[in-house]
Amino acid sequence: MERLQKILSARGVASRRRAEELISQGAVTVNGVTARLGDTADPKTDDILVGGAPLPPPQEFVYILLNKPRGYVTTLSDEKGRPNAAQLVADCGVRVYPVGRLDMDSEGLLLFTNDGEFSQRLMHPKWETDKTYLVWVTGYAPGAEARLARAISLDGRTIRPPKVRLLQAEGERAKFSVTIHEGRNRQVRRMCQAAGMHCVRLRRITEGSMKLGDLAPGKWRYLTAQEVDRLKRESAME
């Protein structure tokens, strides 16, 4: 027996949160009885309907790593009509969703999947894993790397001290490797601003055990079974 919202998410009907809303709205029935939030069922033996329609059959889960270029949003609906990163993975053959976000002006590693349970685990606040970025800045001066490595307060919470390595410096321009543990909104850019610099380019190259490698911008690949297993183990440890 499983919670109904978990079953709906696993079948690709809706995200876990949206599934809870559907149940609360009375849109889900189990064996002809309107379900309530917290109810459980067995998808193999129970007749589960959503809006009067049966559940779709179990789907094969897909796990994708995209090298997102700059200029693409990760939200699935954008009122400004800007290019969406999901368009770049549309040829995978199934509808997949981004795991987390990477803002429009940033580039690099972005995961996609149709495994709702897996996605929820990776996006849960308890699962905070190291993420490494290549960061290009202006306004650099000697000693700025020490300011960038400080544990500052963002959104009312103090971040862990990031790992900062200066890779290149020429006048007021510099390139860093920055590893952070949290994933606050525009965190690295705000850290640069607090250190007196302006971030002009940002590329995520690792997230947990995942590495971008030499994947070309705009291209994607399937995660290997070993990579998926590692991510599941990492998220289960948190």
SEFI-239716 format. One record per residue (C-alpha): residue in one letter; z, y, x. Coordinates in steps of 0.1 Angstrom, whole numbers. Example, Ala and Ser with C-alpha at 12.3 -4.5 7.8 and 13.67 -1.06 7.14 Angstrom:
{aa A&c3 78&c2 -45&c1 123};
{aa S&c3 71&c2 -11&c1 137};
***
This chain:
{aa M&c3 0&c2 0&c1 0};
{aa E&c3 -9&c2 35&c1 13};
{aa R&c3 -3&c2 70&c1 1};
{aa L&c3 -31&c2 82&c1 -21};
{aa Q&c3 -39&c2 113&c1 0};
{aa K&c3 -43&c2 91&c1 30};
{aa I&c3 -67&c2 68&c1 12};
{aa L&c3 -88&c2 97&c1 0};
{aa S&c3 -89&c2 112&c1 34};
{aa A&c3 -99&c2 79&c1 51};
{aa R&c3 -127&c2 75&c1 26};
{aa G&c3 -141&c2 110&c1 34};
{aa V&c3 -134&c2 124&c1 -1};
{aa A&c3 -114&c2 153&c1 12};
{aa S&c3 -90&c2 164&c1 39};
{aa R&c3 -54&c2 152&c1 35};
{aa R&c3 -43&c2 187&c1 23};
{aa R&c3 -72&c2 189&c1 -2};
{aa A&c3 -65&c2 154&c1 -14};
{aa E&c3 -29&c2 164&c1 -22};
{aa E&c3 -42&c2 193&c1 -42};
{aa L&c3 -66&c2 170&c1 -62};
{aa I&c3 -37&c2 147&c1 -70};
{aa S&c3 -15&c2 176&c1 -80};
{aa Q&c3 -43&c2 189&c1 -103};
{aa G&c3 -44&c2 155&c1 -121};
{aa A&c3 -79&c2 147&c1 -108};
{aa V&c3 -70&c2 113&c1 -94};
{aa T&c3 -63&c2 82&c1 -115};
{aa V&c3 -51&c2 47&c1 -104};
{aa N&c3 -59&c2 19&c1 -128};
{aa G&c3 -64&c2 44&c1 -156};
{aa V&c3 -31&c2 62&c1 -150};
{aa T&c3 -31&c2 98&c1 -137};
{aa A&c3 -16&c2 97&c1 -103};
{aa R&c3 12&c2 119&c1 -90};
{aa L&c3 18&c2 132&c1 -55};
{aa G&c3 36&c2 106&c1 -35};
{aa D&c3 20&c2 76&c1 -53};
{aa T&c3 7&c2 47&c1 -33};
{aa A&c3 -21&c2 23&c1 -40};
{aa D&c3 -42&c2 -5&c1 -25};
{aa P&c3 -78&c2 6&c1 -22};
{aa K&c3 -89&c2 -31&c1 -20};
{aa T&c3 -74&c2 -41&c1 -54};
{aa D&c3 -67&c2 -9&c1 -74};
{aa D&c3 -93&c2 11&c1 -94};
{aa I&c3 -90&c2 46&c1 -79};
{aa L&c3 -111&c2 74&c1 -94};
{aa V&c3 -114&c2 110&c1 -83};
{aa G&c3 -128&c2 133&c1 -110};
{aa G&c3 -138&c2 102&c1 -129};
{aa A&c3 -159&c2 89&c1 -100};
{aa P&c3 -150&c2 58&c1 -79};
{aa L&c3 -142&c2 61&c1 -42};
{aa P&c3 -171&c2 59&c1 -18};
{aa P&c3 -171&c2 27&c1 2};
{aa P&c3 -153&c2 25&c1 35};
{aa Q&c3 -173&c2 45&c1 61};
{aa E&c3 -179&c2 39&c1 98};
{aa F&c3 -160&c2 65&c1 117};
{aa V&c3 -179&c2 87&c1 142};
{aa Y&c3 -163&c2 106&c1 171};
{aa I&c3 -184&c2 132&c1 189};
{aa L&c3 -179&c2 156&c1 218};
{aa L&c3 -201&c2 188&c1 216};
{aa N&c3 -206&c2 214&c1 243};
{aa K&c3 -205&c2 244&c1 219};
{aa P&c3 -226&c2 274&c1 231};
{aa R&c3 -215&c2 309&c1 226};
{aa G&c3 -226&c2 325&c1 193};
{aa Y&c3 -216&c2 296&c1 170};
{aa V&c3 -186&c2 296&c1 146};
{aa T&c3 -166&c2 265&c1 139};
{aa T&c3 -156&c2 273&c1 104};
{aa L&c3 -177&c2 252&c1 79};
{aa S&c3 -184&c2 282&c1 57};
{aa D&c3 -190&c2 317&c1 70};
{aa E&c3 -196&c2 347&c1 48};
{aa K&c3 -216&c2 364&c1 74};
{aa G&c3 -241&c2 336&c1 77};
{aa R&c3 -237&c2 331&c1 114};
{aa P&c3 -248&c2 299&c1 131};
{aa N&c3 -224&c2 270&c1 127};
{aa A&c3 -215&c2 245&c1 154};
{aa A&c3 -217&c2 217&c1 128};
{aa Q&c3 -255&c2 223&c1 127};
{aa L&c3 -257&c2 212&c1 163};
{aa V&c3 -243&c2 177&c1 154};
{aa A&c3 -261&c2 173&c1 121};
{aa D&c3 -285&c2 147&c1 135};
{aa C&c3 -256&c2 122&c1 140};
{aa G&c3 -264&c2 109&c1 106};
{aa V&c3 -231&c2 115&c1 88};
{aa R&c3 -211&c2 145&c1 78};
{aa V&c3 -185&c2 153&c1 105};
{aa Y&c3 -159&c2 181&c1 108};
{aa P&c3 -146&c2 200&c1 138};
{aa V&c3 -112&c2 191&c1 152};
{aa G&c3 -96&c2 224&c1 157};
{aa R&c3 -115&c2 256&c1 166};
{aa L&c3 -133&c2 274&c1 194};
{aa D&c3 -140&c2 310&c1 186};
{aa M&c3 -175&c2 323&c1 183};
{aa D&c3 -176&c2 340&c1 217};
{aa S&c3 -162&c2 309&c1 235};
{aa E&c3 -180&c2 278&c1 246};
{aa G&c3 -174&c2 243&c1 258};
{aa L&c3 -156&c2 212&c1 246};
{aa L&c3 -153&c2 207&c1 208};
{aa L&c3 -146&c2 174&c1 191};
{aa F&c3 -161&c2 164&c1 157};
{aa T&c3 -153&c2 134&c1 135};
{aa N&c3 -153&c2 120&c1 100};
{aa D&c3 -120&c2 103&c1 105};
{aa G&c3 -97&c2 125&c1 85};
{aa E&c3 -65&c2 107&c1 96};
{aa F&c3 -74&c2 110&c1 132};
{aa S&c3 -84&c2 147&c1 129};
{aa Q&c3 -51&c2 155&c1 111};
{aa R&c3 -31&c2 139&c1 140};
{aa L&c3 -50&c2 159&c1 166};
{aa M&c3 -46&c2 192&c1 148};
{aa H&c3 -9&c2 187&c1 139};
{aa P&c3 13&c2 214&c1 156};
{aa K&c3 34&c2 186&c1 172};
{aa W&c3 4&c2 174&c1 192};
{aa E&c3 1&c2 201&c1 218};
{aa T&c3 -18&c2 189&c1 247};
{aa D&c3 -31&c2 205&c1 279};
{aa K&c3 -64&c2 223&c1 276};
{aa T&c3 -82&c2 237&c1 307};
{aa Y&c3 -106&c2 266&c1 306};
{aa L&c3 -129&c2 284&c1 330};
{aa V&c3 -122&c2 321&c1 325};
{aa W&c3 -144&c2 350&c1 337};
{aa V&c3 -127&c2 384&c1 337};
{aa T&c3 -132&c2 420&c1 346};
{aa G&c3 -104&c2 444&c1 357};
{aa Y&c3 -91&c2 420&c1 383};
{aa A&c3 -68&c2 432&c1 411};
{aa P&c3 -49&c2 412&c1 437};
{aa G&c3 -18&c2 397&c1 421};
{aa A&c3 -33&c2 395&c1 387};
{aa E&c3 -32&c2 357&c1 388};
{aa A&c3 6&c2 359&c1 390};
{aa R&c3 7&c2 381&c1 358};
{aa L&c3 -17&c2 357&c1 341};
{aa A&c3 6&c2 328&c1 349};
{aa R&c3 36&c2 343&c1 331};
{aa A&c3 53&c2 328&c1 301};
{aa I&c3 46&c2 356&c1 275};
{aa S&c3 54&c2 358&c1 238};
{aa L&c3 26&c2 352&c1 214};
{aa D&c3 30&c2 352&c1 176};
{aa G&c3 68&c2 354&c1 180};
{aa R&c3 70&c2 323&c1 203};
{aa T&c3 71&c2 321&c1 241};
{aa I&c3 43&c2 300&c1 255};
{aa R&c3 48&c2 276&c1 284};
{aa P&c3 38&c2 290&c1 317};
{aa P&c3 1&c2 283&c1 321};
{aa K&c3 -14&c2 268&c1 353};
{aa V&c3 -36&c2 294&c1 369};
{aa R&c3 -59&c2 290&c1 398};
{aa L&c3 -81&c2 317&c1 412};
{aa L&c3 -116&c2 303&c1 419};
{aa Q&c3 -135&c2 334&c1 428};
{aa A&c3 -129&c2 371&c1 432};
{aa E&c3 -154&c2 399&c1 440};
{aa G&c3 -142&c2 434&c1 434};
{aa E&c3 -129&c2 437&c1 398};
{aa R&c3 -146&c2 405&c1 387};
{aa A&c3 -129&c2 371&c1 390};
{aa K&c3 -131&c2 336&c1 378};
{aa F&c3 -100&c2 315&c1 370};
{aa S&c3 -91&c2 280&c1 360};
{aa V&c3 -64&c2 283&c1 333};
{aa T&c3 -46&c2 253&c1 318};
{aa I&c3 -25&c2 260&c1 286};
{aa H&c3 -4&c2 237&c1 265};
{aa E&c3 -4&c2 254&c1 232};
{aa G&c3 -35&c2 264&c1 211};
{aa R&c3 -26&c2 298&c1 196};
{aa N&c3 -54&c2 320&c1 182};
{aa R&c3 -75&c2 335&c1 210};
{aa Q&c3 -46&c2 326&c1 233};
{aa V&c3 -64&c2 328&c1 267};
{aa R&c3 -81&c2 361&c1 258};
{aa R&c3 -47&c2 376&c1 248};
{aa M&c3 -31&c2 363&c1 280};
{aa C&c3 -58&c2 380&c1 300};
{aa Q&c3 -53&c2 413&c1 281};
{aa A&c3 -15&c2 411&c1 287};
{aa A&c3 -23&c2 407&c1 324};
{aa G&c3 -44&c2 438&c1 324};
{aa M&c3 -78&c2 421&c1 325};
{aa H&c3 -106&c2 416&c1 300};
{aa C&c3 -120&c2 381&c1 294};
{aa V&c3 -158&c2 382&c1 293};
{aa R&c3 -165&c2 345&c1 292};
{aa L&c3 -145&c2 315&c1 283};
{aa R&c3 -154&c2 278&c1 285};
{aa R&c3 -131&c2 249&c1 276};
{aa I&c3 -137&c2 220&c1 300};
{aa T&c3 -108&c2 196&c1 292};
{aa E&c3 -86&c2 187&c1 262};
{aa G&c3 -61&c2 160&c1 268};
{aa S&c3 -80&c2 132&c1 284};
{aa M&c3 -114&c2 145&c1 272};
{aa K&c3 -136&c2 161&c1 298};
{aa L&c3 -167&c2 182&c1 292};
{aa G&c3 -184&c2 169&c1 323};
{aa D&c3 -221&c2 179&c1 328};
{aa L&c3 -231&c2 178&c1 291};
{aa A&c3 -256&c2 206&c1 286};
{aa P&c3 -248&c2 235&c1 262};
{aa G&c3 -257&c2 226&c1 226};
{aa K&c3 -258&c2 189&c1 233};
{aa W&c3 -234&c2 162&c1 220};
{aa R&c3 -225&c2 126&c1 228};
{aa Y&c3 -205&c2 99&c1 211};
{aa L&c3 -170&c2 92&c1 225};
{aa T&c3 -166&c2 58&c1 240};
{aa A&c3 -142&c2 33&c1 224};
{aa Q&c3 -120&c2 38&c1 254};
{aa E&c3 -119&c2 75&c1 249};
{aa V&c3 -110&c2 72&c1 212};
{aa D&c3 -82&c2 48&c1 221};
{aa R&c3 -68&c2 71&c1 247};
{aa L&c3 -68&c2 101&c1 223};
{aa K&c3 -51&c2 79&c1 196};
{aa R&c3 -24&c2 69&c1 221};
{aa E&c3 -19&c2 105&c1 233};
{aa S&c3 -15&c2 118&c1 197};
{aa A&c3 8&c2 90&c1 188};
{aa M&c3 31&c2 98&c1 217};
{aa E&c3 38&c2 133&c1 204};
***
